[in-house]
Amino acid sequence: MTSLRPLGSSDLKVFPLSLGGNVFGWTADEPTSFAVLDAYVAGGGNFIDTADSYSAWVEGNEGGESETVIGRWLAARGRRDDVVIATKVSQHPRFQGLSAANIKAAADASLQRLGTDHIDLYYTHFDKPEIPVEEIVGALDELVRAGKVRQIAASNISPERLQASLDFSDREGLARYVAVQPHYNLVSRDTYEGGLQDTVARGGLGAVPYFSLASGFLTGKYRPGVTVDSARATGAAKHLETERGRKVIAALDEIAGERGAEIPTVALAWLAAQPTVTAPIASARTVEQLPALLAAADLELTQDEVARLTRASE
């Protein structure tokens, strides 16, 4: 059984692969979403990631569909205390931004959809530099004190704003970010490595990368001349046009073959081996896609294998 990892300096203990909830209520209907959630938990998983805006981009949806599906699953299965639920604020069409009033209203709406009295990990989804960090952290701290949120985190934030937030929390004795959710994977390393990664390491935070499989590109199913039936095919296929993308797939093919593992398993294992990373996020539209994701929790790459993939992705 894979052991759980502490998330940053917090009391949250999480499975080293977080299940992305962006597909629930979008490309996975409710019965399929329930089956995926059941299989993830049966495989030892406990870390479910969503956002209040999922999936407002779909025609006919208004945002909150993913939280609603997860809430119904929690109610049907009675598993609330067995899982760590992470959600986010700032992008819901009716709860835009990070003003103190919006953060509190959006949290209440998320709690209602999730059918719970607390959110385990609450992220600012996209930082809003026009709002002072003091206002954002102050509002999040109030939610923690009220028992509505256990721990707070930030996604899509600059190193400077993250450091300013941590400094303010430390100075005032307020709730402090314990995690960061960056865009980070084998073909997209530039936004995280360097300043943001250094700030995360210095602050003792955990990183929970999204787009861990580059919208499906790092599953290996995108090849020259192959048509993939996926809502994210356009975004994923663009990596085939780059030398970096082709080199990464070649290295993944090689190592997966040597280890008798699947390509997405190896790609996630590389991410999990990076400094500061606690748990990559990956989503599954079907139960069949899940075993290759869960297997990453048990695949430890050698230093040489990590180095080969890192070189291929330079």
URQUIDA-V592819 format. One line per field, one symbol per residue. phi: phi as a letter, one per 30 degrees, with the letter a starting at -180 (. if undefined). burial: 1 if it has 24 or more other ideal C-beta (glycine too) atoms within 12 Angstrom, else 0. A space follows every 50 residues. Layout:
phi->???
burial->???
This chain:
phi->.dddcdchcdcdcbddbcddcdddibdbddededdddedddddjdbbccb adddbdddejcbjjddeddddddeddcicedcbcccbbbkcdecbdjbde ddedddddddedddibcacdbccddbdbedcdeddddeddddddddidbd bcabbhbdedddddddddeddcicebecabccdaadcbcddcdjededdd dddicccbdchechhjeddidcbeicccdadceddddddddcdeeddddd ddedddddcicdedddddddddddeidcadcbcbdbddddeddddddccc ddedddddddddcd
burial->00011011010111111111111111110001111111111011111111 11111100000011111111111100001101111111111100101101 01111111111011110111111111110010101111111011000111 11111111101111110110000111111111111111101110011011 10101111111111111111110000000101000110110001100111 11101100101111111111111101111111111010111111111110 10001101110110
